[in-house]
Amino acid sequence: MAHDADPNASATINKSSKRWLWLLLLPWIAMIWVPSYNRVEPQLFDFPFFYWYQLLWVLISAVITALVYFKTKTKSKTKTKSHPQGGAR
């Protein structure tokens, strides 16, 4: 069962995974600080900066989220493989 796993292994996973979670703050900070992008110039394909900046952060956020997911998922996967789960009882 999942609760039979070594508690020290999960503590190690959590410590190293938490560093990657800090990257998730970047999109939040970029969007919450509206005065930094509340302007019209420079325009890109006749779209004001206000719109294309936000759209660009949608793509950047997806990349950051995927990076954090894979970095945290692969570390936990390698640790749990060393503790095989029991079969049906």
ChimeraX attribute file (.defattr): number of C-alpha atoms within 10 A of each C-alpha:
attribute: neighborCount
match mode: 1-to-1
recipient: residues
	/A:1	8
	/A:2	9
	/A:3	6
	/A:4	9
	/A:5	15
	/A:6	12
	/A:7	9
	/A:8	9
	/A:9	13
	/A:10	13
	/A:11	11
	/A:12	13
	/A:13	18
	/A:14	14
	/A:15	10
	/A:16	14
	/A:17	19
	/A:18	12
	/A:19	11
	/A:20	17
	/A:21	16
	/A:22	10
	/A:23	15
	/A:24	14
	/A:25	11
	/A:26	13
	/A:27	17
	/A:28	12
	/A:29	10
	/A:30	14
	/A:31	15
	/A:32	9
	/A:33	10
	/A:34	11
	/A:35	9
	/A:36	10
	/A:37	17
	/A:38	13
	/A:39	13
	/A:40	12
	/A:41	12
	/A:42	12
	/A:43	14
	/A:44	11
	/A:45	7
	/A:46	10
	/A:47	13
	/A:48	16
	/A:49	17
	/A:50	18
	/A:51	15
	/A:52	17
	/A:53	17
	/A:54	15
	/A:55	12
	/A:56	10
	/A:57	17
	/A:58	14
	/A:59	11
	/A:60	14
	/A:61	18
	/A:62	12
	/A:63	12
	/A:64	20
	/A:65	17
	/A:66	12
	/A:67	16
	/A:68	19
	/A:69	14
	/A:70	13
	/A:71	15
	/A:72	19
	/A:73	13
	/A:74	11
	/A:75	15
	/A:76	18
	/A:77	11
	/A:78	11
	/A:79	15
	/A:80	16
	/A:81	9
	/A:82	9
	/A:83	13
	/A:84	9
	/A:85	12
	/A:86	9
	/A:87	6
	/A:88	4
	/A:89	3
